[in-house]
Amino acid sequence: MSVATVAIPDALYERLKQVSEEQHVSVDQFVASAVAEKMAVVEKEGYIALRANRADERKFREALAAIPETAPAEHDKL
C-alpha cells in the first residue's frame, strides 16, 4: 500500500472527518473509496469507447432477429 500526502482546506478536512465518522469508516478508507469512485467515472468513458469500437452491427442485428415476436407482458406496456 502507498501513502500519499494531500493538502486540502481545513474546512473540507473537518467535514471529511465528520462524514467518515458518520459512515463508520476511517478517513483513509473514505478517501480511498472516493478516489476509486472518481477513477471509475473517469475511466468508464474509455471503456465504453473501447467496447463500442469492438461492436459488430451484423452480429447485433442477428441477435435481434433471434428474439421471438411476442407481445410484451402487461406490466411492460407503455
C-alpha positions as CSV (number, residue, x, y, z in Angstrom):
1,M,0.0,0.0,0.0
2,S,1.2,3.5,-0.8
3,V,1.0,6.6,1.3
4,A,0.0,10.0,-0.3
5,T,0.1,13.4,1.4
6,V,-2.7,15.7,0.2
7,A,-3.2,19.3,1.1
8,I,-6.9,20.2,1.5
9,P,-8.6,23.2,3.1
10,D,-9.2,22.9,6.8
11,A,-13.0,23.2,6.5
12,L,-13.1,20.4,3.9
13,Y,-10.9,18.2,6.2
14,E,-13.2,18.8,9.2
15,R,-16.2,17.8,7.1
16,L,-14.3,14.8,5.8
17,K,-13.7,13.7,9.4
18,Q,-17.3,14.2,10.3
19,V,-18.7,12.3,7.3
20,S,-16.1,9.5,7.7
21,E,-17.3,9.1,11.3
22,E,-20.9,9.1,10.3
23,Q,-20.1,6.3,7.7
24,H,-18.2,4.4,10.4
25,V,-15.0,4.3,8.3
26,S,-11.6,5.8,8.8
27,V,-10.7,9.0,6.9
28,D,-8.2,6.9,4.9
29,Q,-10.9,4.4,3.9
30,F,-13.3,7.2,3.0
31,V,-10.7,9.0,0.8
32,A,-9.6,5.7,-0.9
33,S,-13.2,4.9,-1.7
34,A,-13.8,8.4,-3.0
35,V,-10.7,8.2,-5.2
36,A,-11.8,4.8,-6.5
37,E,-15.3,6.1,-7.4
38,K,-13.9,9.2,-9.2
39,M,-11.4,7.0,-11.2
40,A,-14.3,4.7,-12.2
41,V,-16.2,7.7,-13.5
42,V,-13.2,9.0,-15.4
43,E,-12.2,5.6,-16.8
44,K,-15.7,4.5,-17.9
45,E,-15.6,6.7,-21.0
46,G,-12.5,5.0,-22.3
47,Y,-14.0,1.6,-21.5
48,I,-17.3,2.4,-23.3
49,A,-15.3,3.7,-26.3
50,L,-13.2,0.5,-26.4
51,R,-16.4,-1.6,-26.3
52,A,-18.1,0.5,-29.0
53,N,-15.1,0.0,-31.3
54,R,-15.5,-3.7,-31.0
55,A,-19.2,-3.6,-31.9
56,D,-20.4,-5.6,-34.9
57,E,-23.7,-4.4,-36.4
58,R,-24.2,-7.6,-38.2
59,K,-24.0,-9.7,-35.0
60,F,-26.2,-7.2,-33.3
61,R,-28.9,-7.5,-36.0
62,E,-28.6,-11.3,-35.9
63,A,-29.1,-11.3,-32.1
64,L,-32.2,-9.0,-32.5
65,A,-33.6,-11.3,-35.2
66,A,-33.3,-14.3,-32.8
67,I,-35.8,-12.6,-30.4
68,P,-39.3,-14.1,-30.8
69,E,-42.1,-11.8,-32.0
70,T,-44.3,-11.8,-28.9
71,A,-46.5,-9.2,-27.3
72,P,-44.9,-7.6,-24.2
73,A,-46.1,-8.6,-20.8
74,E,-48.9,-6.4,-19.4
75,H,-46.5,-4.7,-16.9
76,D,-44.1,-3.8,-19.7
77,K,-46.6,-2.0,-21.9
78,L,-46.4,1.8,-22.1
